[in-house]
Amino acid sequence: MLRAGLAFDRAPDSLRKDADGRLHCKDVCISKAAVNPYYGREIANYRQLGLDPARVYSLLRCPDELLKGAASFRSVPLLKEHRLSLAADGRDNVLIVGTIGSNVRFIDPYLFADVVVWSGDAIRQIESGQKKQLSAGYHYTADMTPGTWSGQKFDGVMRGISAKHVSLVDRGRAGADVSIAA
């Protein structure tokens, strides 16, 4: 498979288990620059922005903002499902099934990192294809200035992107190419 100028194959060292059964995944696409749909209620500070909570808005995760926020993805938790918040002292830490590595890098339009999955259940879901797509949770400021990017119209831009977590999901908003290939 070819992504962003890099060759990705199923080489033995791109996905491997260590002696304790943890899954180590190299060069995983964890996010990408794209225009994606969000309900108003999903947009940061939607009430202050006067957004309709039931309306669908198209938000741009632009390459420049993703590049600036790339370092914030280092060592964030990999979750077995999305949560709006996951504080260090929270009780929801049972949702953590792994971690994003420290080698996060942006190669337009993708954000790549190595990922380690600790949970046997999560590894089985990845290997079976049940849950292998990824969805990143972000802190950001919504700039509701409309425009066009790569021929796609958008209602606003995510500015000041900073990672909260990355989640394993059945189907991610960013698409099937944002996934752990098993």
Residue frames as qw, qx, qy, qz and C-alpha x, y, z in Angstrom:
[[0.000, 0.892, 0.452, 0.000, 0.00, 0.00, 0.00],
 [0.439, 0.226, -0.006, 0.870, 1.38, 3.48, -0.82],
 [0.227, -0.884, -0.405, 0.059, 0.56, 6.45, 1.42],
 [0.128, -0.983, 0.082, 0.101, 1.98, 9.95, 1.26],
 [0.408, 0.768, -0.490, 0.066, 5.10, 8.83, -0.57],
 [0.281, -0.470, 0.805, -0.226, 5.91, 6.03, 1.86],
 [0.620, 0.059, -0.722, -0.301, 5.61, 2.33, 1.06],
 [0.546, -0.306, 0.567, -0.535, 3.64, 0.35, 3.62],
 [0.624, 0.119, -0.730, -0.254, 3.76, -3.39, 3.37],
 [0.846, -0.447, -0.050, -0.285, 3.00, -6.21, 5.72],
 [0.470, 0.483, -0.649, 0.352, 6.63, -6.67, 6.71],
 [0.680, -0.340, -0.622, 0.187, 7.08, -8.70, 9.90],
 [0.391, -0.199, -0.399, 0.806, 8.43, -5.71, 11.81],
 [0.152, -0.317, -0.184, -0.918, 5.59, -3.30, 10.86],
 [0.725, -0.400, -0.002, -0.561, 3.12, -5.21, 13.06],
 [0.580, 0.168, -0.766, 0.220, 4.58, -7.48, 15.70],
 [0.715, -0.647, -0.131, -0.230, 3.86, -8.82, 19.14],
 [0.061, 0.654, -0.662, 0.362, 6.44, -8.70, 21.88],
 [0.315, 0.089, -0.920, 0.214, 7.15, -11.49, 24.38],
 [0.149, 0.212, 0.691, -0.675, 4.23, -10.30, 26.55],
 [0.254, 0.523, 0.802, 0.134, 1.73, -10.25, 23.66],
 [0.094, 0.759, 0.152, -0.627, 1.56, -6.46, 23.20],
 [0.635, 0.571, 0.419, 0.308, 1.01, -5.39, 19.59],
 [0.264, -0.589, 0.182, 0.742, 3.59, -2.93, 18.21],
 [0.543, 0.685, 0.460, 0.154, 2.45, -1.13, 15.06],
 [0.388, -0.329, 0.213, 0.834, 4.82, 1.06, 13.02],
 [0.003, -0.071, 0.408, 0.910, 3.85, 4.00, 10.82],
 [0.064, 0.572, 0.815, -0.068, 0.15, 4.05, 11.67],
 [0.032, -0.403, -0.246, -0.881, -1.96, 6.85, 10.21],
 [0.180, -0.390, -0.737, 0.522, -3.63, 8.32, 13.34],
 [0.201, 0.767, 0.345, -0.503, -5.27, 11.38, 11.73],
 [0.462, 0.228, 0.484, 0.708, -5.35, 13.34, 8.52],
 [0.120, 0.304, -0.020, -0.945, -6.09, 16.74, 7.09],
 [0.001, -0.362, -0.858, -0.364, -9.66, 16.61, 5.82],
 [0.400, -0.170, 0.017, -0.900, -13.08, 18.22, 5.78],
 [0.227, -0.194, -0.950, 0.089, -15.39, 16.19, 8.02],
 [0.413, -0.569, -0.359, -0.614, -19.00, 16.55, 9.22],
 [0.218, -0.082, -0.723, 0.651, -19.74, 17.41, 12.86],
 [0.245, -0.766, -0.574, -0.152, -23.02, 18.06, 14.59],
 [0.028, -0.793, 0.103, -0.600, -23.07, 21.52, 16.11],
 [0.728, -0.647, 0.094, -0.206, -23.12, 19.95, 19.60],
 [0.931, -0.067, 0.026, 0.358, -19.80, 18.21, 18.81],
 [0.461, 0.624, -0.065, 0.627, -18.00, 21.47, 18.03],
 [0.475, -0.228, -0.434, 0.731, -15.95, 23.11, 20.78],
 [0.022, -0.354, -0.272, 0.895, -17.85, 26.03, 22.38],
 [0.071, 0.388, 0.739, 0.546, -20.81, 25.60, 20.04],
 [0.144, -0.798, -0.562, 0.161, -23.17, 27.53, 22.33],
 [0.253, -0.683, 0.033, 0.685, -20.87, 30.57, 22.49],
 [0.174, -0.140, 0.606, 0.764, -20.52, 30.40, 18.71],
 [0.526, 0.327, 0.163, -0.768, -24.31, 30.34, 18.29],
 [0.244, 0.194, -0.855, -0.415, -24.28, 27.02, 16.41],
 [0.812, -0.098, -0.085, -0.569, -27.37, 24.87, 16.01],
 [0.451, -0.411, 0.780, -0.140, -26.66, 21.67, 18.02],
 [0.767, 0.242, 0.579, -0.132, -28.65, 19.51, 15.56],
 [0.582, 0.782, -0.130, -0.181, -27.18, 20.94, 12.34],
 [0.878, -0.046, 0.223, 0.422, -24.26, 19.26, 10.59],
 [0.086, 0.945, -0.240, -0.207, -21.28, 21.54, 9.96],
 [0.884, 0.328, -0.091, 0.322, -18.24, 20.75, 7.83],
 [0.376, -0.878, 0.256, 0.151, -14.99, 21.44, 9.68],
 [0.693, 0.603, -0.341, 0.200, -11.53, 21.52, 8.14],
 [0.748, -0.555, 0.229, 0.283, -8.62, 19.92, 9.94],
 [0.515, 0.837, -0.182, -0.005, -6.11, 21.79, 7.81],
 [0.862, 0.203, -0.264, 0.381, -2.56, 20.58, 7.17],
 [0.211, 0.593, -0.342, 0.698, -0.90, 23.60, 8.83],
 [0.565, -0.542, 0.245, -0.572, -2.90, 23.20, 12.04],
 [0.989, -0.132, -0.056, -0.044, -2.33, 19.43, 12.14],
 [0.687, 0.402, -0.321, 0.513, 1.40, 19.97, 11.59],
 [0.066, -0.615, 0.353, -0.701, 1.55, 22.52, 14.43],
 [0.718, -0.417, 0.251, -0.497, -0.31, 20.14, 16.76],
 [0.822, 0.224, -0.522, -0.034, 1.58, 16.97, 15.81],
 [0.285, 0.346, -0.723, 0.526, 3.89, 16.96, 18.85],
 [0.498, -0.270, 0.379, -0.732, 0.88, 17.01, 21.19],
 [0.905, 0.023, -0.239, -0.352, 0.01, 13.46, 20.09],
 [0.424, 0.399, -0.760, 0.290, 3.19, 12.04, 21.63],
 [0.184, 0.020, -0.874, 0.450, 2.37, 9.46, 24.30],
 [0.545, -0.101, 0.135, -0.821, -1.39, 10.14, 24.43],
 [0.505, -0.019, 0.826, -0.249, -3.59, 7.19, 25.36],
 [0.343, -0.005, -0.747, -0.569, -5.14, 4.82, 22.87],
 [0.494, -0.009, 0.529, -0.690, -8.72, 4.18, 24.03],
 [0.194, 0.175, 0.953, 0.155, -11.09, 1.32, 23.31],
 [0.102, 0.746, 0.624, 0.209, -13.87, 3.88, 22.73],
 [0.157, 0.534, 0.026, 0.831, -14.30, 7.64, 22.47],
 [0.365, -0.666, -0.522, 0.388, -14.74, 9.72, 25.62],
 [0.125, 0.935, 0.139, 0.302, -15.27, 13.46, 25.74],
 [0.079, -0.826, 0.457, -0.320, -12.76, 13.81, 28.53],
 [0.928, -0.121, -0.299, 0.186, -10.21, 11.54, 30.11],
 [0.152, -0.884, 0.339, -0.284, -8.33, 13.18, 32.95],
 [0.396, 0.423, -0.768, 0.273, -5.21, 11.65, 34.47],
 [0.139, -0.116, 0.788, -0.589, -7.03, 11.13, 37.77],
 [0.660, 0.030, -0.120, -0.741, -10.31, 10.00, 36.19],
 [0.670, -0.096, 0.691, -0.254, -12.07, 6.71, 36.72],
 [0.805, 0.529, 0.052, -0.264, -12.37, 6.13, 32.98],
 [0.010, 0.700, -0.690, -0.184, -8.73, 5.06, 32.71],
 [0.654, 0.000, 0.755, -0.038, -9.95, 1.46, 32.28],
 [0.672, 0.694, 0.177, -0.190, -10.68, 2.54, 28.70],
 [0.099, 0.804, -0.546, -0.216, -6.94, 2.85, 27.96],
 [0.973, 0.097, 0.210, 0.000, -5.76, -0.07, 25.79],
 [0.784, 0.177, 0.133, 0.580, -2.42, 1.30, 24.59],
 [0.212, -0.787, 0.015, 0.580, -0.45, 4.38, 23.68],
 [0.580, 0.804, 0.005, 0.134, 0.69, 6.53, 20.79],
 [0.805, -0.077, -0.049, 0.586, 4.48, 6.59, 20.43],
 [0.260, -0.768, -0.010, 0.584, 6.81, 9.56, 20.66],
 [0.341, -0.159, 0.560, 0.738, 7.73, 9.59, 16.95],
 [0.378, 0.738, 0.519, -0.206, 4.66, 11.46, 15.69],
 [0.223, -0.286, 0.408, 0.838, 5.21, 13.08, 12.30],
 [0.509, 0.666, 0.316, -0.444, 3.12, 14.85, 9.71],
 [0.240, -0.120, 0.696, 0.666, 3.50, 13.94, 6.04],
 [0.425, 0.322, 0.051, -0.845, 0.78, 15.85, 4.21],
 [0.411, -0.540, -0.070, -0.731, -2.07, 15.02, 4.56],
 [0.830, -0.312, -0.460, -0.047, -1.42, 12.31, 7.18],
 [0.310, -0.711, 0.502, -0.383, -0.32, 12.28, 10.81],
 [0.833, 0.114, -0.541, 0.027, 1.72, 9.12, 11.48],
 [0.349, -0.640, 0.570, -0.379, 2.97, 7.49, 14.68],
 [0.404, 0.074, -0.909, 0.070, 3.95, 4.14, 16.07],
 [0.663, -0.395, 0.037, -0.634, 1.24, 2.65, 18.27],
 [0.174, 0.144, -0.943, 0.244, 1.44, 0.03, 21.02],
 [0.703, -0.320, -0.234, -0.590, -1.71, -1.90, 21.94],
 [0.095, -0.368, 0.814, -0.440, -1.60, -3.52, 25.39],
 [0.659, 0.020, 0.470, -0.587, -5.06, -5.06, 25.72],
 [0.260, -0.024, 0.938, 0.228, -5.60, -8.60, 24.46],
 [0.380, 0.624, 0.647, -0.219, -9.24, -7.81, 23.71],
 [0.247, 0.841, -0.088, -0.474, -8.31, -4.72, 21.66],
 [0.099, -0.459, 0.778, 0.418, -5.64, -6.72, 19.79],
 [0.345, 0.248, 0.902, 0.068, -8.21, -9.40, 18.91],
 [0.356, 0.779, 0.395, -0.332, -10.63, -6.71, 17.67],
 [0.117, 0.756, -0.413, -0.494, -7.88, -5.20, 15.48],
 [0.184, -0.262, 0.899, 0.299, -6.81, -8.59, 14.10],
 [0.352, 0.421, 0.835, -0.041, -10.41, -9.60, 13.32],
 [0.106, 0.293, 0.429, 0.847, -11.11, -6.26, 11.63],
 [0.232, -0.717, -0.656, 0.052, -13.93, -5.52, 14.09],
 [0.168, -0.976, -0.055, 0.129, -12.22, -2.36, 15.36],
 [0.739, -0.071, 0.165, 0.649, -9.14, -1.11, 13.57],
 [0.227, 0.727, 0.189, 0.620, -10.03, 2.35, 12.38],
 [0.430, -0.271, -0.393, 0.766, -8.87, 5.27, 14.50],
 [0.051, -0.849, -0.329, -0.411, -10.51, 8.48, 15.59],
 [0.420, 0.080, -0.374, 0.823, -8.56, 11.22, 17.32],
 [0.261, -0.859, -0.434, 0.071, -10.02, 13.41, 20.05],
 [0.440, 0.364, -0.032, 0.821, -8.78, 17.00, 19.94],
 [0.141, -0.750, -0.292, 0.577, -8.75, 20.20, 21.91],
 [0.361, 0.266, 0.405, 0.797, -9.12, 23.05, 19.40],
 [0.152, 0.498, 0.237, -0.820, -10.63, 26.44, 18.80],
 [0.447, 0.543, 0.679, 0.213, -13.40, 26.51, 16.21],
 [0.011, -0.392, 0.195, 0.899, -12.91, 29.32, 13.70],
 [0.482, 0.520, 0.698, -0.107, -16.27, 29.42, 11.94],
 [0.209, 0.658, -0.298, -0.659, -14.96, 31.22, 8.87],
 [0.859, 0.324, 0.391, -0.072, -16.17, 29.32, 5.78],
 [0.080, 0.694, -0.556, -0.450, -14.02, 28.52, 2.80],
 [0.930, 0.322, -0.098, -0.146, -12.86, 25.88, 0.36],
 [0.321, -0.623, 0.705, 0.110, -9.98, 23.41, 0.70],
 [0.184, -0.162, 0.919, 0.310, -8.99, 20.95, -2.04],
 [0.288, -0.157, -0.649, -0.687, -12.31, 21.61, -3.76],
 [0.383, -0.490, -0.780, 0.071, -14.36, 20.92, -0.63],
 [0.204, -0.670, -0.022, -0.714, -16.44, 23.61, 1.04],
 [0.482, -0.251, -0.704, 0.457, -16.23, 23.94, 4.80],
 [0.295, -0.850, -0.337, -0.278, -18.06, 25.93, 7.47],
 [0.387, -0.879, 0.255, -0.113, -15.11, 26.36, 9.83],
 [0.612, 0.483, -0.560, 0.281, -11.53, 25.43, 10.68],
 [0.812, -0.532, -0.169, 0.168, -10.08, 23.64, 13.70],
 [0.271, 0.790, -0.336, 0.435, -7.36, 25.97, 15.03],
 [0.213, -0.612, 0.617, -0.446, -4.77, 25.25, 17.71],
 [0.909, -0.064, -0.349, -0.218, -5.22, 21.48, 17.50],
 [0.103, -0.516, 0.769, -0.364, -3.94, 19.61, 20.55],
 [0.566, -0.040, -0.803, -0.182, -4.43, 15.89, 21.14],
 [0.641, -0.419, 0.317, -0.559, -6.64, 14.46, 23.88],
 [0.644, -0.150, 0.748, -0.055, -6.52, 10.80, 22.84],
 [0.408, 0.260, -0.673, -0.559, -6.84, 8.42, 19.90],
 [0.682, -0.018, 0.557, -0.474, -9.64, 5.82, 19.92],
 [0.084, -0.001, 0.939, 0.333, -10.21, 2.49, 18.24],
 [0.532, 0.317, 0.247, -0.745, -13.55, 2.64, 16.42],
 [0.675, 0.330, 0.659, 0.030, -15.67, 0.54, 14.07],
 [0.464, 0.629, 0.383, 0.492, -15.82, 3.35, 11.54],
 [0.369, -0.462, -0.134, 0.795, -13.87, 6.58, 11.87],
 [0.260, 0.876, 0.228, -0.335, -14.94, 9.98, 10.65],
 [0.045, -0.742, 0.469, 0.477, -11.57, 10.48, 8.92],
 [0.741, 0.458, -0.352, -0.342, -11.93, 7.34, 6.78],
 [0.996, -0.084, 0.020, 0.013, -10.67, 3.78, 6.43],
 [0.670, 0.508, -0.299, 0.451, -7.12, 4.92, 5.68],
 [0.166, -0.611, 0.485, -0.603, -6.82, 6.15, 9.29],
 [0.934, -0.231, -0.035, -0.270, -6.42, 2.72, 10.82],
 [0.395, -0.524, 0.754, 0.034, -4.19, 0.00, 12.17],
 [0.738, 0.346, -0.458, -0.356, -3.63, -2.45, 9.33],
 [0.542, -0.372, 0.730, -0.188, -3.63, -5.98, 10.69]]
